[in-house]
Amino acid sequence: MKQTQEWWCLDLGFSSEIGAEDFDRLLESLLRFTPDLVPGRKRVFLEMSRVPVRPKPDSFLKRVQVLARRIGLDASSWRFGIADTIPKSWVQTRWRAREARLLPVEAYFDFIDPLNHFECTRPERERLTCFRSLGMKNLEYLFTVPKAAWLVRFGEEFDSFLEHFEFGERFVWKAWKPAEALSEETRWNAEEWVSDAEGLIFRLKPLVDRLCSRLYSLGRAIRKLEIVLKLDRPVPDRKIELGFAFPQTSRTLILKLLREKLSQEMDRNPLTDPIVEARIGIRETERRSQGSARFAFSSEEERSEEEREKWVELISYLGTKYGEPSLESGARAFQATLTEHPLPERSWKKTWYAETPPPPVKRIEPARPVLLFQTPETIHRTGPWLQRQNGSFQERYRIRSFRQEERIEGYEWDVEDTGGFERTYFRVEVENPQGKPEEWWVYRDELLGKLMLHGLY
């Protein structure tokens, strides 16, 4: 079954001009709602049908206004509409009507080219006059005339209107893709020269904030960045690289590591002249986990994301500061994760921290019984019964289930004077002579061929 599309049209209005750079920044910010964007002239179309967590319309508009203010845009007059195709979503946004019969005849031109603002020139005004002279006040009146007559009169124009109006879901619109290289730069007057690391960090903080915000919207994390410093005199630029042991998006941690890196660099190689310009370029990124709160809109999800980011920040800082590889020992920072192995001392391995922790090893060991016997008891099985010695009597327990749990082997170099052992453990549900259920921890000694009761749940 084909999934119905759902396009959200965000109309930026026509009261003020929006620069190309600001418009691209807005598109990057909108990627946190959906990865499928189709930009038009002062309008953006978001395909929301495949978004796992869709925001409420009012919440969506408020969040868009917050993102716009960060860029320096006034979004107070912005509005949006929702429909199953791009042309219909634009028409619904502009005219606030869902039914074709309620649309004015001017909507005819909106269907022809929904991505661009229609400028009513003299031929279009004459056409509208013609429509109105024929008594056509609404869009539905166009279909009272045979389509062939309109096609003969208007040709490709009316054909485009029909395709967008009747078959808009069949069109494949070109999605917008962000630039691969990200960079931010700043410059200041000669009177505001910077000559130390602390003053430089003050200048770099807005750049880091903007880069982290852009990367968060793009769903990516920083692996390596480069700082380029331009000095007052015409000398070669100073370039400083900073790599992270783990993919990083925390601006707090980045600034902390930048401060340490710049202090070390300036102590080793003091500046000969003041800095008058700085640029930060992202050299290497990595896709963030899909489990991040990129599409989260509830307060509980945001709080969970903040707690996870704090943990990521701590691990990343320790890994970057103390985990730099050396020729002798390689990388010094790692994590220990569980792995399956019969020997406990070998049931872990080194691994690097990832934003999404690896899935836990399934059932490393089964749940242990509450009561474990110091000396296991010998029991006997006869058909559906287990027999256990109780003083001078043999008590019979009916078996309700017999489930194998694990196999344990002790080698001769591990167990002195025993030659080793091999045990297969079972979790057994039985019914005692009084008819009450019990659960036993039983093993079969593979070397002796005996059943032993080792514990009770």
Summary of the structure (lengths in Angstrom):
residues: 457
radius of gyration: 35.0
end to end distance: 50.3
largest distance: 112.8
contacts: 1214
relative contact order: 0.07
helix: 35%
strand: 30%
